Amino acid sequence: MLTLIVPGLIWTRQALADLTCDLPLPAFTTLLGRGRLNQRPARDSTAILAESTGLAAPLPAAALRWLALRDHPGPDEHCDWLCLDPVRLNFHDRSLIVDDPQHLRLSSDEAAALAAALAPTLAALGRIEVIAPGHWNLRLTAGAPRFQPLPDAAGRSAAPLPPDPAYAPWRQALNEAQMILHVHPVNQARQAAGQPVVNSLWPWGGGRLPELAAPTTTHDAIWSDDPVARGIARLLQIDGAALPAGYSATAARAPLALIDGLKHPASSGDAIVWRDELIRFEAEWLVPALGALRTGRLDALRLIAPGDLAAAELQVGRRDLWKFWRKPRSLAELVPQ
């Protein structure tokens, strides 16, 4: 079975109808018509990823991505870790928007200099470690409250931290970090060069690695550019690889692919880019998957669409394709009426 997790696919029913009414999507509409479609409660992609790999949610993203980005030994199993990623908060239409972290493109030297300047301010909370220029971890000295995952916040308005006392030391540390970042020479040089600056940090994904007594997934490979997903593959001791350009029959019998090309244009409301990405998803993944189902090189396809408003799951087996009397269905039917 091929499992596809596709965040950003779900809009409102009317929006999906309007956005896709003139798009040629024969593979997608055929699969929707022949398969079994189930609407599910709203869930984010990290929760779906945890469920699909047999892990408990919320995922300990900081510890997992360490496994993907650093060689063994991995993070201390008895320590709590937290992602503390550099971000740019951008004012737009009177809102503070969390810019896509990929836009920063920090160098290793820039990240090291910024982290060194921030370390004393964060020392009471933990020890900062740069595991990649855009991915920083904090080895916590004590527990931390729960924060909104950065992948879910990117492209959206930044919500203030809750007024709960547990967040008070974090609010103070982040405010001080913002002041340090504002005057740091790295940011001044980036601004002079017309590059986006780092003006805040984003805590999220706390926890420690789970202890696994036995395999917890039926998948034998995970394909993703997300280091958290790649860390899950390493934890489960299955193949973990970058997301390929599209689907083709491989040695993996039951791969899971996290396809996030639709996510950022959906969160930012960029309908033109979203439509282009949907056409690409159709051509590179669904067309070859449908062909593999028809020829028997693939026994089943499972497509899961997380979303804030609703989620959907489509399952299509090879025998479902014989049900020729079932007509194609539009993408609007992914969302309940």
Phi, psi and omega per residue, in radians:
M1 nan 2.372 3.014
L2 -1.724 2.172 3.110
T3 -1.913 2.215 3.108
L4 -2.034 2.137 3.005
I5 -1.806 2.091 -2.973
V6 -2.203 1.435 3.064
P7 -1.167 2.595 3.123
G8 1.584 -0.040 3.139
L9 -1.365 -0.527 -3.045
I10 -1.523 2.157 2.921
W11 -2.097 -2.964 2.963
T12 -1.178 2.801 -3.097
R13 -1.045 -0.772 -3.122
Q14 -1.174 -0.689 3.123
A15 -1.108 -0.732 3.103
L16 -1.095 -0.701 3.114
A17 -1.094 -0.753 -3.109
D18 -1.232 -0.684 -3.054
L19 -1.279 -0.458 -3.002
T20 -2.015 0.028 -3.015
C21 -1.079 -0.508 -3.087
D22 -1.932 0.190 -3.111
L23 -1.601 2.382 3.056
P24 -1.374 1.806 -3.099
L25 -2.260 1.017 -3.036
P26 -1.109 -0.663 -3.137
A27 -1.169 -0.808 -3.102
F28 -1.105 -0.829 -3.093
T29 -1.180 -0.580 3.069
T30 -1.154 -0.805 3.114
L31 -1.076 -0.703 3.100
L32 -1.109 -0.672 -3.127
G33 -1.257 -0.683 -3.073
R34 -1.501 -0.461 -3.039
G35 -1.518 -3.032 3.123
R36 -1.882 1.981 -3.075
L37 -1.805 2.212 3.106
N38 -2.158 2.191 3.005
Q39 -1.396 2.464 -3.104
R40 -2.242 2.817 3.086
P41 -1.073 2.732 3.140
A42 -0.992 2.296 3.111
R43 -2.624 2.568 3.116
D44 -1.516 2.997 -3.036
S45 -1.190 -0.554 3.135
T46 -1.183 -0.644 3.090
A47 -1.161 -0.708 3.099
I48 -1.130 -0.720 3.124
L49 -1.095 -0.738 3.103
A50 -1.083 -0.834 -3.131
E51 -1.063 -0.723 -3.068
S52 -1.246 -0.358 -3.131
T53 -1.907 0.113 3.071
G54 1.327 0.341 3.134
L55 -1.809 2.761 3.137
A56 -1.398 2.498 3.048
A57 -1.729 2.606 -0.016
P58 -1.321 2.595 -3.117
L59 -1.234 2.452 3.038
P60 -1.373 1.357 -2.966
A61 -1.030 -0.706 -3.081
A62 -1.067 -0.804 -3.129
A63 -1.209 -0.667 -3.101
L64 -1.183 -0.750 -3.090
R65 -1.279 -0.360 3.005
W66 -1.041 -0.727 3.136
L67 -1.078 -0.595 -3.102
A68 -1.387 -0.561 -2.982
L69 -1.814 -0.212 3.135
R70 -2.202 2.657 3.060
D71 -1.287 2.834 3.046
H72 -1.085 2.665 0.004
P73 -1.309 2.648 -3.139
G74 -1.434 -2.971 -3.122
P75 -1.121 2.602 3.124
D76 -0.977 2.128 -3.091
E77 -1.114 -0.346 -3.077
H78 -1.721 0.172 3.130
C79 -2.024 2.579 3.032
D80 -1.585 2.416 -3.139
W81 -2.156 2.737 -3.140
L82 -2.452 2.377 2.968
C83 -1.232 2.389 3.083
L84 -2.426 1.375 -2.932
D85 -1.575 2.488 3.035
P86 -1.207 2.378 -3.130
V87 -2.445 2.883 2.982
R88 -2.025 2.145 3.030
L89 -1.695 2.176 -2.979
N90 -2.116 2.221 3.100
F91 -1.300 2.284 3.116
H92 -2.665 2.102 3.132
D93 0.908 0.834 3.086
R94 1.166 0.243 3.091
S95 -2.107 2.683 3.089
L96 -1.728 1.873 -3.034
I97 -1.699 2.402 3.057
V98 -1.444 1.918 -3.122
D99 -1.194 2.658 3.081
D100 -1.022 2.090 -3.086
P101 -1.019 -0.439 -3.136
Q102 -1.128 -0.368 -3.122
H103 -1.249 -0.340 -3.082
L104 -1.186 -0.819 -3.129
R105 0.867 0.960 3.092
L106 -1.190 2.564 2.975
S107 -1.474 2.895 3.115
S108 -1.097 -0.699 -3.140
D109 -1.163 -0.724 3.112
E110 -1.080 -0.806 -3.129
A111 -1.093 -0.741 -3.133
A112 -1.105 -0.724 -3.128
A113 -1.162 -0.751 3.126
L114 -1.133 -0.779 -3.119
A115 -1.110 -0.688 3.132
A116 -1.107 -0.668 3.131
A117 -1.209 -0.518 -3.084
L118 -1.553 -0.313 -3.035
A119 -0.941 -0.810 -3.139
P120 -1.071 -0.642 -3.140
T121 -1.161 -0.546 -3.075
L122 -1.673 -0.044 -2.992
A123 -1.027 -0.605 -3.128
A124 -1.204 -0.380 -3.126
L125 -1.674 -0.546 -3.131
G126 2.917 -3.081 -3.127
R127 -1.809 2.157 -3.091
I128 -1.446 2.417 3.129
E129 -2.394 2.252 3.107
V130 -1.577 1.924 3.128
I131 -1.665 -0.306 2.994
A132 -2.813 2.745 -3.056
P133 -0.920 -0.646 -3.139
G134 -1.766 0.048 -3.091
H135 -2.232 1.881 3.125
W136 -1.993 2.531 3.085
N137 -2.056 2.683 3.035
L138 -2.122 2.090 3.045
R139 -1.428 1.902 -2.944
L140 -1.297 2.471 3.022
T141 -1.491 -0.353 3.081
A142 -2.629 3.091 3.137
G143 -1.137 2.883 3.136
A144 -2.313 2.612 3.056
P145 -1.221 3.053 -3.122
R146 -1.513 2.402 3.131
F147 -2.104 2.762 3.097
Q148 -1.167 2.271 3.114
P149 -1.036 2.386 -3.140
L150 -1.055 -0.687 3.110
P151 -1.034 -0.530 3.121
D152 -1.441 -0.375 -3.102
A153 -1.557 -0.433 -3.059
A154 -1.039 2.293 3.139
G155 1.502 0.042 -3.069
R156 -2.182 2.999 3.111
S157 -1.181 2.372 3.125
A158 -1.380 2.129 3.106
A159 -1.479 2.442 3.100
P160 -1.165 2.717 3.089
L161 -1.121 2.552 3.131
P162 -1.022 2.685 -3.136
P163 -1.306 -0.006 -3.137
D164 -0.974 2.442 -3.125
P165 -0.999 -0.453 -3.126
A166 -1.097 -0.409 -3.110
Y167 -1.612 -0.124 -3.048
A168 -1.020 -0.857 3.141
P169 -1.136 -0.521 3.109
W170 -1.258 -0.687 3.110
R171 -1.087 -0.757 -3.139
Q172 -1.135 -0.789 -3.116
A173 -1.122 -0.701 -3.129
L174 -1.207 -0.638 3.078
N175 -1.109 -0.753 3.115
E176 -1.160 -0.664 3.112
A177 -1.095 -0.675 3.126
Q178 -1.111 -0.666 3.112
M179 -1.171 -0.686 3.103
I180 -1.132 -0.758 -3.124
L181 -1.123 -0.593 -3.073
H182 -1.061 -0.600 -3.067
V183 -1.900 0.102 -3.049
H184 -1.234 2.435 -3.135
P185 -0.998 -0.570 3.111
V186 -1.069 -0.792 3.136
N187 -1.205 -0.641 3.114
Q188 -1.102 -0.700 3.112
A189 -1.191 -0.691 3.135
R190 -1.159 -0.712 3.129
Q191 -1.117 -0.724 3.124
A192 -1.125 -0.508 -3.141
A193 -1.559 0.050 -3.138
G194 1.333 0.384 3.135
Q195 -1.742 2.660 3.098
P196 -1.136 2.506 -3.099
V197 -1.743 2.756 3.008
V198 -1.564 2.009 -3.129
N199 -2.104 0.115 3.066
S200 -2.873 3.054 3.061
L201 -2.144 2.636 -3.104
W202 -2.173 1.884 3.085
P203 -1.437 2.428 3.111
W204 -3.035 2.949 2.978
G205 1.137 0.703 -3.119
G206 -1.329 2.826 3.070
G207 2.394 -3.040 3.110
R208 -2.215 2.850 -3.110
L209 -1.089 2.366 3.077
P210 -1.263 2.640 3.060
E211 -1.621 2.155 -3.080
L212 -1.915 2.083 3.119
A213 -1.467 -0.417 -3.095
A214 -2.701 2.849 3.095
P215 -0.969 2.447 -3.061
T216 -2.077 0.192 -3.098
T217 -2.428 2.655 3.055
T218 -1.610 -0.076 3.140
H219 -1.421 2.548 3.093
D220 -1.932 0.082 3.080
A221 -2.835 2.596 3.023
I222 -2.205 2.180 3.114
W223 -1.925 2.080 -3.114
S224 -2.942 2.643 2.976
D225 -1.613 -0.023 -3.141
D226 -1.463 2.114 -3.114
P227 -1.106 -0.437 3.083
V228 -1.148 -0.787 3.110
A229 -1.120 -0.689 3.119
R230 -1.156 -0.590 3.067
G231 -1.158 -0.634 3.072
I232 -1.061 -0.755 3.122
A233 -1.037 -0.730 -3.139
R234 -1.198 -0.682 3.108
L235 -1.086 -0.731 -3.103
L236 -1.453 -0.068 3.121
Q237 1.041 0.792 3.013
I238 -2.132 2.978 -3.095
D239 -1.132 2.304 3.053
G240 -2.209 2.193 -3.059
A241 -2.483 2.811 3.055
A242 -1.089 2.691 -3.141
L243 -1.118 2.156 3.119
P244 -1.248 2.966 -3.122
A245 -1.143 -0.403 3.127
G246 -3.092 -3.104 -3.089
Y247 -1.511 2.378 2.927
S248 -2.570 2.600 -3.128
A249 -1.053 2.263 -3.100
T250 -2.296 -3.058 3.104
A251 -1.203 -0.406 3.114
A252 -1.210 2.186 -3.123
R253 -1.483 -0.513 -3.064
A254 -2.429 1.164 -3.130
P255 -1.366 2.674 3.017
L256 -2.047 2.240 -3.141
A257 -2.099 2.248 3.051
L258 -1.747 1.913 -3.027
I259 -1.924 1.884 -2.984
D260 -1.940 0.313 -3.131
G261 -1.115 -0.458 -3.132
L262 -1.507 -0.271 -2.951
K263 -1.154 -0.877 -3.048
H264 -1.210 -0.767 3.066
P265 -1.126 -0.514 3.088
A266 -1.207 -0.765 -3.105
S267 -1.211 -0.526 3.128
S268 -1.605 -0.087 3.129
G269 1.294 0.424 -3.133
D270 -1.517 1.563 -3.031
A271 -1.144 -0.607 -3.094
I272 -1.152 -0.846 3.121
V273 -1.140 -0.682 -3.136
W274 -1.056 -0.754 3.131
R275 -1.113 -0.713 3.098
D276 -1.087 -0.733 3.139
E277 -1.175 -0.620 3.123
L278 -1.156 -0.733 3.086
I279 -1.085 -0.692 3.110
R280 -1.142 -0.743 3.105
F281 -1.059 -0.744 3.087
E282 -1.021 -0.872 -3.028
A283 -1.254 -0.676 -2.994
E284 -1.587 -0.389 -3.075
W285 -2.097 -0.901 -3.003
L286 -1.352 -0.682 3.105
V287 -1.062 -0.904 3.121
P288 -1.181 -0.558 3.100
A289 -1.159 -0.721 3.091
L290 -1.109 -0.726 3.086
G291 -1.088 -0.694 3.119
A292 -1.174 -0.617 3.058
L293 -1.100 -0.761 -3.086
R294 -1.156 -0.586 -3.098
T295 -1.629 -0.066 3.124
G296 1.509 0.041 3.082
R297 -1.298 -0.257 3.084
L298 -2.329 2.288 -3.088
D299 -1.550 -0.475 -3.105
A300 -2.816 2.683 3.077
L301 -2.194 2.354 3.069
R302 -2.199 2.097 3.136
L303 -2.032 2.182 -3.129
I304 -2.088 2.202 -3.136
A305 -1.982 1.766 3.059
P306 -1.225 2.835 3.091
G307 -3.011 2.748 3.106
D308 -1.319 -0.539 -3.103
L309 -1.600 -0.657 -3.135
A310 -2.867 2.965 3.035
A311 -2.331 2.799 -3.122
A312 -2.473 2.628 3.087
E313 -2.340 2.225 3.126
L314 -2.042 2.253 3.079
Q315 -2.146 2.258 -3.116
V316 -2.321 2.076 3.036
G317 -1.725 2.917 -3.111
R318 -1.055 -0.676 -3.121
R319 -1.188 -0.438 3.113
D320 -1.084 -0.496 -3.125
L321 -1.206 -0.304 3.098
W322 -1.310 -0.237 -3.078
K323 -1.424 1.224 -3.019
F324 -1.137 -0.343 -3.128
W325 -1.308 -0.219 3.106
R326 -1.442 2.127 -3.061
K327 -1.422 2.706 3.045
P328 -1.002 2.618 3.133
R329 -2.143 2.610 -3.129
S330 -1.360 2.793 -3.136
L331 -1.160 -0.379 3.119
A332 -1.032 -0.415 -3.115
E333 -1.333 -0.082 2.984
L334 -1.101 -0.458 -3.063
V335 -1.893 2.309 3.138
P336 -1.140 2.684 3.121
Q337 -1.287 nan nan
